[in-house]
Amino acid sequence: MTTTAGGTRRLARVVSAGVVGTTVEFYDFFLYGAAAATVFGPVFFPHSDGLLGVLLALVTYAVGFAARPLGGLVFGHFGDRVGRKRLLVISLVLMGSASVLIGVLPGYQQIGIAAPLLLTLLRLVQGFALGGEFGGAVLLVAEHGPRERRGFWTSWPQTGGPLGNLLATGALAAMAAATTGAQYSAWGWRIPFLASIVLVVIGLWVRLRVAESPLFQAVAEESREERAPVLEALAQYPRAVFAVFAARVGENAAFYVFTIFLLVYAGNIGLPTAITTTAVAVGSLVQALSMLAGGALSDRLGRRPVAITAAVGCALWTVIFFPLVGSHDPVLVFLAVAVGLLLHGTLTGAQSAFYAELFGTSVRYSGVSLGYQAATVVAGAAAPLIGAALLRATHSAMPVAIMLICCLALTVLGMSIVTETARRELAA
């Protein structure tokens, strides 16, 4: 589609805006998850000890996922009505504002029950904002990029997930290293939340310079009538919506088990936090690179073969993952996380363009956001939460491994029930 020098520069600008914006939003979102697994329990739920306190903190973490489908619906509706770019700017501002407010929120000792209630409200805002992020960022790239390399280019915004996770865990680890235990619990954990304002300003500067999707502009000029894109997507593409939902479940569950739940499990078995956070940081770099590789492979081999192979690989690795982490050997822990996130990244990269190619332009934002964010509630919220509950009840990671394998089986189903999309032109 874009082969001229000007077109290449526009595509590069769109891709960079997608990467920077998603990195900032996922930094804020994952920062909360890492803090919930390590510090929010004593700060906001001081009367609950051990795993129960962590579990309560993870409940507020899961609330953010509950708000993501609503965000997906609202942002999808207006993204299909007024444009992708405008909604991406709004989502970034909402996410950054919520994170800064979390950074200054008093704890339970200062304002009592209002502290966890306000924390939950801000988490809802985060989830609402992130609900509209993926649909806009990836679709904007898909609608600008050339068909023959669409998988590769759309995988770039996906790297915002691991890069944001890397920044979040790195920021918390740096503050933990720079402060005493008491200082970190009192105020050190707040600094990374406050620092998000800098990242948001950078993200806005990049996003405001991006051109609107040419495919959306063409559709918008042809049709000005009042319509409900979400209802149109459900009526015209029911199989596609379900395919997105099912394909996303296992991918999302795998990510949160290999990262957020890992921190909970490590704490339960006495594995030092420094080892697991460093392993996640290294694994995140591997994951980002494997996303690009997965996208590129999907251009050559097809979206379905690459994604299904990676999903099966994830399921097999799950059986090995927890014994390796339970060994307490730093090398084996690093291996467990790196391979898990490599397989997950390959799966994610292969799926990026697949979602966009299932829908017409007039309902693409709504259709993708609906299926994608609904799966996030089932997998992203449930995986760490159910995992922590199962661990507390059984003192074993095996039920968590079984749960993840079932989720990945659903991903294979989702990728299998629709035809291959790799050579498909994006329809109006």
N, C-alpha and C positions, 0 to 999 in steps of 0.2 A: 504493500500500500504506500509506504513512505520510503522512496528511494533517492529523492533529491537531497542535496546538502541541507536545505532548509527543513525538509521533512525529518531528516536524521537528527538535527538539533532539537526539533520539537519533541520527537520521541524520547531523546535522551533527557530532556527537561521533565517530561511526564513521568518517566521511570524514576528519576532521582526524587521527584516530588512524592511518588508513591513510597519509595524506600524510606525517606526521611520522615514522612508523616506517620507511616505505620510503625516505624521504630519508636517515635515519641509516644504514640498512643499505647503501644504494647509495653514500653518502659513503665508508664504510669500504671497500667493494669497489672503487670507482673510484679511490680514493686509491692503492691498491696498483697499479692499472693505470697511472696517471700516473707513479708513482714507478718502476715497472718500465721504462717507456719512457725515463726521463730519468736516474735516479740509482742504481738497484739494480745495474746492470752493474758499475761500479767498486767498489761497497761489498761485494757478495757474490760477484762473479765477476771479481776484479781481474786475472786472467791472460788474459782474453779481451778483445780490443780491438775498437773500432768497432761495426759492426752485429752481429758475432758475440756480443759481450757483451750487447747489447740483446736479441738473439734468445734467449740463454740465460735472461735475466731474464724474457722473455715466456713461456718454457716454464713457469716457476713460476707466472706469471700464468694460463696456460691450465689448470694443474692445478686451480685453483679451480673452473673450469667442469666438469671431470671429476667433481668431488664434488657438483655441483648436482643431477644426477638422483637420486643416492642420498638427498640431503636431501629432494628432492621426494617420493620414495617413502616415506621414513620419516615426514616431516611430514604428507604426504597421508594415510597410513594412520591415524595417530593423530588428525589433524584431522577425519577422517570418523568416527572412533570416539569421541573424547572432547571434540571441540569446536575451533572455529577460534581463539578468543581465547587459550587457554592455550598453544597452539603458537606463536603470534605473539610472545608474551612470551619464550619460550625462544629463539627464533631471534634476537631482538634482543640478548639477553644473550650468546649464543655469539659473534655477530659483533663486538660491542664488546670482549669479552675478548680475542679474537684480534688485533684491531687494536692494542690497548694493548700487548700482548706483542710485536708487531712493532716498536712504537716503542722498546722497550728491548732489542731483540735485538742482540747484538754482531755485528760484521762479520767477514769472512773473516780479516782481519789479526789479530783477537783470538782467535778460536776455531777457525779453519781450516774444514775441510769441514763441521763441525757447523752453521756459520752458514747456508749454503744449504739444508741438510737441514731445519733447524728452520723456516726461512722457508717451505719447501714444506709442512711439516706445518701451520703456521698458516694458510697459504693454503687448504689442504684444509678446515680448520674454517670459514673464511669461506665457501667455496663450499657446504659442507653447510648452513650456516645460511641462506644466501640462497636455496638450493633450495626452502625451505619458505615463503619470504616472499611471493612473488607470489600463489600459490594461496590463501593465507589472507587477505591484505590486500584484494585485489580481490573475492574471493568474499564476504567479510564485508559489504562495501558492497553488492554485487549482491543479497545475500539480505535486506538491510534496506530497500533503496530501491524506489521505485515503478517499475513496468514502463515507463511512457511516457517516463521520463527516465533509464532505467538506463544507457544509453550515456554520458551526460554525467557522472553521479555515479561510475561505475566508472572513468572516465578520470582522476579526481583522484588516486587512489593512484599511477597511472602517472607522474604528474609528479614523484614521488620520485626517479625515475631521473635526469632532467636537473638537478633541484635538488641531488641528491647529487653529481652530476658537477660542477656549478657550485661547490659548496662545496669539493670536493676539489681541483679545479684552482686555485680561488681561494686556498685555504689554502697550497698549495705555492708559488704565485706570490708570495704575500705574504711567505712565509719566504725565498724566493729574493731578493726585493727588500730584505728587512731584514738580510740577512747577506752576507758576502763569499762568493765561490765556494768557498773552502776550508771556511768555517764551515758552509755549507749542506750540503756533502758529508759533513762530519764529524758534525754533529748537527742542523742546521736542518731537514732533511727529516723528522726524528723527531717534531717538535712537533705537526704535524697529526694524526699517529697517536695520540699521547697525548691530544690534545684531544677525541678521539671519546668519551671517558668522560663528558664533560659532555653531549654529544648523546644518549648512551644513557640517561642518567638522565632527561632530558626526555622521550624517547620512551617509557620505561617508565611515567612518571607519566601520560602521555596514554592509553596502551594499557590500563592496569589499570582505567581508569574506563569502559571500553566494555562494553556488554551483549553477550552471546553472540547468535549468529544465531538468529532465531525459527524459521526453516525447519529449521535443524539440531536445535533443541530438540524440534520436533514429530516429526522422524524418530527422534531418539534415544529419545523416550518410547514410540514404537510398536515399536521393535526393540531388544532387548538381547542378541541372540545373538552368539556369536563369528563373525566374518567377516573376509574379506580384501578391502577395498575396491578395491585395485589390480587384483586378478584379476577382480573383478566389472566394473570399468570396461573392462578389455580384452575381456571376454566379451560385455558388453551394448552397448558403444559403440566398436567397433574403428575404424569410419570417422571418428568424432569425434576419437579420439586421434590418428589420422594427420593429420586436418585441422588440429588444433592444432599438431602438429609441423611440418607443411609451411608453414603460415601464419606461424609464428614464425621459421623459418630466415632468410628474406630480411630481415624486420624487424630481427632481431638482428644479422645481418651488416652491414646498412647502418649501424646505430648505431656499431658498433665500428670500421668503416672510416672513418666521418666524424669520429671522435673519437680513439680510442687509436692506430689505425694512422696517422692524420694526424700525430701527434707524431713517429712513427718516420720517416715520409716527409719531413716538414719538416726533421728533423735531417740526413737524408741529402742533401738538396739545398741545405743551408746557410741555410734560412729561420730567422730568429731565433725562439727558443722563446717570447719575450714576445708575438709576433704571433699565433702559433697558439693559445697558451693563452687569450689575450684573445678570439680569435675563437670558441673553443669556449665560453667563458663567456657571450658575447653570444648565440651560437647556442643555448645551453641555455635561456635565457629564452624565445627564440622557440619552441623545441621544446616547452617546458612549456605555453605558451599554445595552440599548435597541437594538442596532445593534447586539451585541453578542447574546442577547436573540432571536432576529429575525432569525439569522443564525441557532441557535440551534433548534428552533421550526421548521424551514424549513426542517431540517434533519428528524424530526419525522413526520411532518404533510404534507410536500410537499412545494415546493417553491411558487406555485400559490395560494393555499388557504391562506397562511400567508400574502403574499404580497397584494392580493386583499382586504382582510379584513382590513389591515392597511391603504391602499389607501382610502377605503370608510370611515374609521374612520377619516382620515385627512380631507376629504371633509366635513364631518359633523362638525368637530371641527373648520373649517375655518369660519363657520357662527357665532360661539361663540367667536372666537379669537379677532376680532377687537373691539367688545363691551367691552370685559374684559380689553383690553389695554386702551381703551378710558375712562374707569372708573377712571383712575389715582390712583387707589388703588394699592400700591406696591404688596400686597399679591395676588390680582387678576391678575396683570401683570405677576408675577412669575408663577402663575398657567397656564396662557394662553401659555406662552413660553414653560414651562416644558412639558405640555401635547402634544402640537404641535410637539415638537422635539422628544418626546417619540414615538409618532405614526410614525413620519418620520424615526426615527432610526430603528424601527421594519421593516418598508417597505424596507429600504436600506439593512439591514442585510439579509432579505429573498431573495433579488435580486442578491446578490454578486456571489454566485455559479451558479445561473441560467444563467447569461450571458456566463460564461465560458463553460457551458455544452451544449450550442447551436451549437458550432462550432468544427470542427476537429482541431487537433494540428497545422497543417501546415498553417492554416489561422486564428487561434484563436485570436492572438494579433490584426491583421488587422480588422477582423470582429467585434469584441467587440469595439475597439477604434472608428471605423467608426460610428456605430449606437449610441454609448454612447456620443461621442463628438459632433455629429450633433445635438443631443437633447439638449446638453448644450447651444448651440447658441440660440435655440428657447426658452428654458426655463430659463436657468441661466442668460443669458444676458438680455432677454426681460422682465422677471418678475420684477426685481427692476426698470428697466428703464421705462417700460410701467406703472408700479405701481406709480412711481413718477409723470409721465405725467398725469395719470388719477386723482391722488390726487390733482394736481395743477389745473386741469380743472374742477373737480366736487366738490372738498373739501369734498369728502366722500370716505370711504374705501370699500363701497359695490361693486363698479365695480372691485376692486382688488380681492375681495372674489369670485366673479363670474368667473373671469379669472382663478383663481387657481382651482376652482371646475372643470372647463372644462379641464384643464391640467391633473387633477387626473383621469378624465373619460378616457382620452387617455392611462393612465397607466394601468387601468383595461383592456382596449382593448388589449394592448401589451402583458399582462400576459395571456390573454385568447386565443390568436390565435395560440399558439404552445402547444404541449403536455407537460405533467409534466416531469421534467428533474432530479428529486432528486435521482433516482436510476440508473442514466445513467453512464456508464463508459465513461471516456474521450477518444474519438476516435482519431486515428492517422490522 
